[in-house]
Amino acid sequence: MSTVSVTATRWELGWELWMNDDHVTQSRTLADAAQQVRDYLDTEHGEIDHSDWTINVVAVDQPS
């Protein structure tokens, strides 16, 4: 099992989910964020099963 750290930044339509500078996806709610990250990873790396990965989502305030 692996762990992915995600920074969630609020925007007007939901949350940007940053895995690093090169990988970002989005989610309407924080409640759906971990599954959205798994779905993104499955799309990018379909040969890997991400269903049991730990996704740590940390919400931060959007910079002004």
Biopython code that builds the backbone (N, CA, C, O; Angstrom):
import numpy as np
from Bio.PDB.StructureBuilder import StructureBuilder

atoms = [
    (1, "MET", "N", (0.842, -1.178, 0.000)),
    (1, "MET", "CA", (0.000, 0.000, 0.000)),
    (1, "MET", "C", (0.886, 1.239, 0.000)),
    (1, "MET", "O", (1.947, 1.272, 0.623)),
    (2, "SER", "N", (0.418, 2.254, -0.716)),
    (2, "SER", "CA", (1.162, 3.508, -0.812)),
    (2, "SER", "C", (0.328, 4.655, -0.259)),
    (2, "SER", "O", (-0.876, 4.530, -0.037)),
    (3, "THR", "N", (1.007, 5.772, -0.046)),
    (3, "THR", "CA", (0.358, 6.968, 0.472)),
    (3, "THR", "C", (0.629, 8.136, -0.465)),
    (3, "THR", "O", (1.749, 8.310, -0.946)),
    (4, "VAL", "N", (-0.394, 8.929, -0.719)),
    (4, "VAL", "CA", (-0.269, 10.129, -1.537)),
    (4, "VAL", "C", (-0.717, 11.317, -0.690)),
    (4, "VAL", "O", (-1.778, 11.277, -0.066)),
    (5, "SER", "N", (0.092, 12.367, -0.672)),
    (5, "SER", "CA", (-0.269, 13.605, 0.018)),
    (5, "SER", "C", (-0.822, 14.586, -1.000)),
    (5, "SER", "O", (-0.234, 14.796, -2.060)),
    (6, "VAL", "N", (-1.956, 15.182, -0.669)),
    (6, "VAL", "CA", (-2.655, 16.078, -1.581)),
    (6, "VAL", "C", (-2.932, 17.397, -0.866)),
    (6, "VAL", "O", (-3.371, 17.412, 0.284)),
    (7, "THR", "N", (-2.670, 18.498, -1.559)),
    (7, "THR", "CA", (-3.025, 19.816, -1.049)),
    (7, "THR", "C", (-4.274, 20.274, -1.783)),
    (7, "THR", "O", (-4.274, 20.384, -3.010)),
    (8, "ALA", "N", (-5.337, 20.541, -1.035)),
    (8, "ALA", "CA", (-6.602, 20.989, -1.618)),
    (8, "ALA", "C", (-6.719, 22.500, -1.444)),
    (8, "ALA", "O", (-6.657, 23.016, -0.329)),
    (9, "THR", "N", (-6.889, 23.196, -2.560)),
    (9, "THR", "CA", (-7.023, 24.649, -2.550)),
    (9, "THR", "C", (-8.412, 25.015, -3.063)),
    (9, "THR", "O", (-8.809, 24.582, -4.145)),
    (10, "ARG", "N", (-9.140, 25.799, -2.303)),
    (10, "ARG", "CA", (-10.516, 26.185, -2.646)),
    (10, "ARG", "C", (-10.536, 27.128, -3.833)),
    (10, "ARG", "O", (-9.694, 28.019, -3.949)),
    (11, "TRP", "N", (-11.506, 26.924, -4.713)),
    (11, "TRP", "CA", (-11.802, 27.863, -5.782)),
    (11, "TRP", "C", (-13.319, 27.902, -5.931)),
    (11, "TRP", "O", (-14.009, 27.127, -5.270)),
    (12, "GLU", "N", (-13.852, 28.765, -6.764)),
    (12, "GLU", "CA", (-15.296, 29.024, -6.773)),
    (12, "GLU", "C", (-16.159, 27.813, -7.110)),
    (12, "GLU", "O", (-17.326, 27.785, -6.718)),
    (13, "LEU", "N", (-15.645, 26.821, -7.810)),
    (13, "LEU", "CA", (-16.440, 25.649, -8.185)),
    (13, "LEU", "C", (-16.069, 24.389, -7.414)),
    (13, "LEU", "O", (-16.569, 23.307, -7.721)),
    (14, "GLY", "N", (-15.206, 24.514, -6.426)),
    (14, "GLY", "CA", (-14.830, 23.332, -5.653)),
    (14, "GLY", "C", (-13.411, 23.430, -5.132)),
    (14, "GLY", "O", (-13.004, 24.449, -4.573)),
    (15, "TRP", "N", (-12.659, 22.347, -5.327)),
    (15, "TRP", "CA", (-11.301, 22.240, -4.791)),
    (15, "TRP", "C", (-10.334, 21.767, -5.865)),
    (15, "TRP", "O", (-10.617, 20.809, -6.585)),
    (16, "GLU", "N", (-9.186, 22.442, -5.973)),
    (16, "GLU", "CA", (-8.067, 21.950, -6.785)),
    (16, "GLU", "C", (-7.297, 20.985, -5.903)),
    (16, "GLU", "O", (-7.015, 21.292, -4.745)),
    (17, "LEU", "N", (-6.955, 19.829, -6.436)),
    (17, "LEU", "CA", (-6.251, 18.796, -5.673)),
    (17, "LEU", "C", (-4.863, 18.611, -6.267)),
    (17, "LEU", "O", (-4.702, 17.990, -7.318)),
    (18, "TRP", "N", (-3.864, 19.156, -5.584)),
    (18, "TRP", "CA", (-2.482, 19.147, -6.058)),
    (18, "TRP", "C", (-1.722, 17.991, -5.429)),
    (18, "TRP", "O", (-1.606, 17.906, -4.206)),
    (19, "MET", "N", (-1.199, 17.090, -6.278)),
    (19, "MET", "CA", (-0.375, 15.987, -5.799)),
    (19, "MET", "C", (1.095, 16.360, -5.837)),
    (19, "MET", "O", (1.886, 15.861, -5.036)),
    (20, "ASN", "N", (1.460, 17.217, -6.743)),
    (20, "ASN", "CA", (2.773, 17.857, -6.850)),
    (20, "ASN", "C", (2.641, 18.903, -7.946)),
    (20, "ASN", "O", (1.528, 19.163, -8.403)),
    (21, "ASP", "N", (3.710, 19.496, -8.372)),
    (21, "ASP", "CA", (3.618, 20.563, -9.369)),
    (21, "ASP", "C", (3.124, 20.086, -10.726)),
    (21, "ASP", "O", (2.658, 20.896, -11.527)),
    (22, "ASP", "N", (3.217, 18.786, -11.004)),
    (22, "ASP", "CA", (2.849, 18.258, -12.313)),
    (22, "ASP", "C", (1.498, 17.559, -12.345)),
    (22, "ASP", "O", (0.968, 17.317, -13.430)),
    (23, "HIS", "N", (0.928, 17.230, -11.204)),
    (23, "HIS", "CA", (-0.309, 16.453, -11.171)),
    (23, "HIS", "C", (-1.362, 17.161, -10.341)),
    (23, "HIS", "O", (-1.199, 17.374, -9.140)),
    (24, "VAL", "N", (-2.458, 17.525, -11.020)),
    (24, "VAL", "CA", (-3.557, 18.213, -10.343)),
    (24, "VAL", "C", (-4.875, 17.732, -10.937)),
    (24, "VAL", "O", (-4.970, 17.480, -12.138)),
    (25, "THR", "N", (-5.873, 17.608, -10.098)),
    (25, "THR", "CA", (-7.233, 17.321, -10.533)),
    (25, "THR", "C", (-8.148, 18.186, -9.685)),
    (25, "THR", "O", (-7.668, 19.051, -8.952)),
    (26, "GLN", "N", (-9.446, 17.974, -9.766)),
    (26, "GLN", "CA", (-10.357, 18.807, -8.999)),
    (26, "GLN", "C", (-11.537, 17.996, -8.494)),
    (26, "GLN", "O", (-11.838, 16.916, -9.002)),
    (27, "SER", "N", (-12.194, 18.541, -7.485)),
    (27, "SER", "CA", (-13.357, 17.895, -6.887)),
    (27, "SER", "C", (-14.323, 18.971, -6.427)),
    (27, "SER", "O", (-13.904, 20.044, -5.992)),
    (28, "ARG", "N", (-15.610, 18.691, -6.520)),
    (28, "ARG", "CA", (-16.616, 19.636, -6.031)),
    (28, "ARG", "C", (-16.559, 19.783, -4.521)),
    (28, "ARG", "O", (-16.710, 20.884, -3.993)),
    (29, "THR", "N", (-16.337, 18.654, -3.814)),
    (29, "THR", "CA", (-16.339, 18.672, -2.349)),
    (29, "THR", "C", (-15.086, 18.005, -1.806)),
    (29, "THR", "O", (-14.460, 17.192, -2.486)),
    (30, "LEU", "N", (-14.730, 18.349, -0.596)),
    (30, "LEU", "CA", (-13.607, 17.673, 0.065)),
    (30, "LEU", "C", (-13.951, 16.224, 0.369)),
    (30, "LEU", "O", (-13.069, 15.366, 0.383)),
    (31, "ALA", "N", (-15.229, 15.947, 0.615)),
    (31, "ALA", "CA", (-15.649, 14.576, 0.915)),
    (31, "ALA", "C", (-15.339, 13.626, -0.239)),
    (31, "ALA", "O", (-15.084, 12.443, -0.013)),
    (32, "ASP", "N", (-15.358, 14.129, -1.471)),
    (32, "ASP", "CA", (-15.092, 13.305, -2.650)),
    (32, "ASP", "C", (-13.644, 13.367, -3.114)),
    (32, "ASP", "O", (-13.284, 12.710, -4.091)),
    (33, "ALA", "N", (-12.815, 14.136, -2.440)),
    (33, "ALA", "CA", (-11.453, 14.400, -2.912)),
    (33, "ALA", "C", (-10.594, 13.143, -3.012)),
    (33, "ALA", "O", (-9.930, 12.940, -4.028)),
    (34, "ALA", "N", (-10.592, 12.305, -1.996)),
    (34, "ALA", "CA", (-9.733, 11.116, -2.018)),
    (34, "ALA", "C", (-10.098, 10.200, -3.179)),
    (34, "ALA", "O", (-9.210, 9.689, -3.862)),
    (35, "GLN", "N", (-11.395, 9.983, -3.416)),
    (35, "GLN", "CA", (-11.801, 9.126, -4.527)),
    (35, "GLN", "C", (-11.444, 9.758, -5.862)),
    (35, "GLN", "O", (-11.061, 9.053, -6.795)),
    (36, "GLN", "N", (-11.562, 11.073, -5.966)),
    (36, "GLN", "CA", (-11.188, 11.753, -7.206)),
    (36, "GLN", "C", (-9.699, 11.571, -7.498)),
    (36, "GLN", "O", (-9.313, 11.371, -8.650)),
    (37, "VAL", "N", (-8.867, 11.640, -6.468)),
    (37, "VAL", "CA", (-7.428, 11.421, -6.648)),
    (37, "VAL", "C", (-7.180, 9.986, -7.111)),
    (37, "VAL", "O", (-6.375, 9.769, -8.018)),
    (38, "ARG", "N", (-7.847, 9.010, -6.514)),
    (38, "ARG", "CA", (-7.700, 7.615, -6.957)),
    (38, "ARG", "C", (-8.107, 7.465, -8.423)),
    (38, "ARG", "O", (-7.418, 6.803, -9.200)),
    (39, "ASP", "N", (-9.232, 8.084, -8.796)),
    (39, "ASP", "CA", (-9.688, 8.020, -10.184)),
    (39, "ASP", "C", (-8.658, 8.636, -11.126)),
    (39, "ASP", "O", (-8.385, 8.092, -12.196)),
    (40, "TYR", "N", (-8.095, 9.759, -10.731)),
    (40, "TYR", "CA", (-7.057, 10.408, -11.537)),
    (40, "TYR", "C", (-5.853, 9.481, -11.702)),
    (40, "TYR", "O", (-5.352, 9.296, -12.811)),
    (41, "LEU", "N", (-5.395, 8.903, -10.596)),
    (41, "LEU", "CA", (-4.238, 8.009, -10.650)),
    (41, "LEU", "C", (-4.530, 6.780, -11.499)),
    (41, "LEU", "O", (-3.657, 6.309, -12.228)),
    (42, "ASP", "N", (-5.758, 6.252, -11.410)),
    (42, "ASP", "CA", (-6.140, 5.108, -12.244)),
    (42, "ASP", "C", (-6.100, 5.468, -13.723)),
    (42, "ASP", "O", (-5.724, 4.641, -14.554)),
    (43, "THR", "N", (-6.487, 6.702, -14.056)),
    (43, "THR", "CA", (-6.445, 7.147, -15.448)),
    (43, "THR", "C", (-5.004, 7.287, -15.932)),
    (43, "THR", "O", (-4.673, 6.863, -17.040)),
    (44, "GLU", "N", (-4.158, 7.874, -15.111)),
    (44, "GLU", "CA", (-2.760, 8.091, -15.482)),
    (44, "GLU", "C", (-1.926, 6.806, -15.456)),
    (44, "GLU", "O", (-1.003, 6.642, -16.254)),
    (45, "HIS", "N", (-2.253, 5.906, -14.543)),
    (45, "HIS", "CA", (-1.466, 4.680, -14.343)),
    (45, "HIS", "C", (-2.420, 3.502, -14.181)),
    (45, "HIS", "O", (-2.530, 2.925, -13.100)),
    (46, "GLY", "N", (-3.110, 3.152, -15.268)),
    (46, "GLY", "CA", (-4.134, 2.116, -15.240)),
    (46, "GLY", "C", (-3.643, 0.736, -14.856)),
    (46, "GLY", "O", (-4.441, -0.119, -14.471)),
    (47, "GLU", "N", (-2.356, 0.508, -14.954)),
    (47, "GLU", "CA", (-1.795, -0.804, -14.623)),
    (47, "GLU", "C", (-1.646, -1.008, -13.116)),
    (47, "GLU", "O", (-1.324, -2.109, -12.669)),
    (48, "ILE", "N", (-1.877, 0.045, -12.333)),
    (48, "ILE", "CA", (-1.730, -0.020, -10.876)),
    (48, "ILE", "C", (-3.106, 0.104, -10.229)),
    (48, "ILE", "O", (-3.909, 0.951, -10.619)),
    (49, "ASP", "N", (-3.371, -0.746, -9.238)),
    (49, "ASP", "CA", (-4.615, -0.671, -8.470)),
    (49, "ASP", "C", (-4.416, 0.307, -7.312)),
    (49, "ASP", "O", (-3.626, 0.047, -6.404)),
    (50, "HIS", "N", (-5.122, 1.415, -7.348)),
    (50, "HIS", "CA", (-4.985, 2.456, -6.325)),
    (50, "HIS", "C", (-6.068, 2.371, -5.254)),
    (50, "HIS", "O", (-6.131, 3.236, -4.381)),
    (51, "SER", "N", (-6.913, 1.359, -5.302)),
    (51, "SER", "CA", (-8.076, 1.297, -4.413)),
    (51, "SER", "C", (-7.717, 1.209, -2.936)),
    (51, "SER", "O", (-8.493, 1.648, -2.087)),
    (52, "ASP", "N", (-6.549, 0.647, -2.615)),
    (52, "ASP", "CA", (-6.176, 0.528, -1.201)),
    (52, "ASP", "C", (-5.118, 1.553, -0.778)),
    (52, "ASP", "O", (-4.567, 1.461, 0.319)),
    (53, "TRP", "N", (-4.837, 2.521, -1.640)),
    (53, "TRP", "CA", (-3.868, 3.560, -1.301)),
    (53, "TRP", "C", (-4.466, 4.519, -0.274)),
    (53, "TRP", "O", (-5.670, 4.775, -0.280)),
    (54, "THR", "N", (-3.633, 5.034, 0.589)),
    (54, "THR", "CA", (-4.035, 6.050, 1.552)),
    (54, "THR", "C", (-3.852, 7.420, 0.910)),
    (54, "THR", "O", (-2.764, 7.755, 0.441)),
    (55, "ILE", "N", (-4.921, 8.205, 0.892)),
    (55, "ILE", "CA", (-4.880, 9.546, 0.313)),
    (55, "ILE", "C", (-5.054, 10.552, 1.449)),
    (55, "ILE", "O", (-6.122, 10.628, 2.056)),
    (56, "ASN", "N", (-4.012, 11.316, 1.732)),
    (56, "ASN", "CA", (-4.050, 12.341, 2.786)),
    (56, "ASN", "C", (-4.312, 13.696, 2.144)),
    (56, "ASN", "O", (-3.463, 14.239, 1.435)),
    (57, "VAL", "N", (-5.498, 14.232, 2.403)),
    (57, "VAL", "CA", (-5.891, 15.519, 1.826)),
    (57, "VAL", "C", (-5.802, 16.594, 2.902)),
    (57, "VAL", "O", (-6.401, 16.475, 3.971)),
    (58, "VAL", "N", (-5.042, 17.649, 2.600)),
    (58, "VAL", "CA", (-4.906, 18.784, 3.513)),
    (58, "VAL", "C", (-5.457, 20.015, 2.806)),
    (58, "VAL", "O", (-4.944, 20.424, 1.765)),
    (59, "ALA", "N", (-6.499, 20.601, 3.374)),
    (59, "ALA", "CA", (-7.098, 21.807, 2.802)),
    (59, "ALA", "C", (-6.331, 23.035, 3.279)),
    (59, "ALA", "O", (-6.004, 23.161, 4.459)),
    (60, "VAL", "N", (-6.050, 23.936, 2.341)),
    (60, "VAL", "CA", (-5.366, 25.187, 2.670)),
    (60, "VAL", "C", (-6.196, 26.350, 2.142)),
    (60, "VAL", "O", (-6.980, 26.193, 1.206)),
    (61, "ASP", "N", (-6.015, 27.507, 2.746)),
    (61, "ASP", "CA", (-6.685, 28.705, 2.254)),
    (61, "ASP", "C", (-6.060, 29.118, 0.945)),
    (61, "ASP", "O", (-4.848, 29.017, 0.756)),
    (62, "GLN", "N", (-6.898, 29.582, 0.047)),
    (62, "GLN", "CA", (-6.405, 30.071, -1.228)),
    (62, "GLN", "C", (-5.659, 31.373, -1.001)),
    (62, "GLN", "O", (-6.141, 32.249, -0.283)),
    (63, "PRO", "N", (-4.473, 31.508, -1.613)),
    (63, "PRO", "CA", (-3.723, 32.760, -1.459)),
    (63, "PRO", "C", (-4.513, 33.938, -2.012)),
    (63, "PRO", "O", (-5.261, 33.791, -2.978)),
    (64, "SER", "N", (-4.346, 35.094, -1.404)),
    (64, "SER", "CA", (-5.062, 36.285, -1.897)),
    (64, "SER", "C", (-4.233, 37.051, -2.884)),
    (64, "SER", "O", (-4.676, 38.077, -3.399)),
]
sb = StructureBuilder()
sb.init_structure("model")
sb.init_model(0)
sb.init_chain("A")
sb.init_seg("    ")
for serial, (resi, resn, name, xyz) in enumerate(atoms, 1):
    if name == "N":
        sb.init_residue(resn, " ", resi, " ")
    sb.init_atom(name, np.array(xyz, "f"), 0.0, 1.0, " ", f" {name:<3s}", serial, name[0])
structure = sb.get_structure()
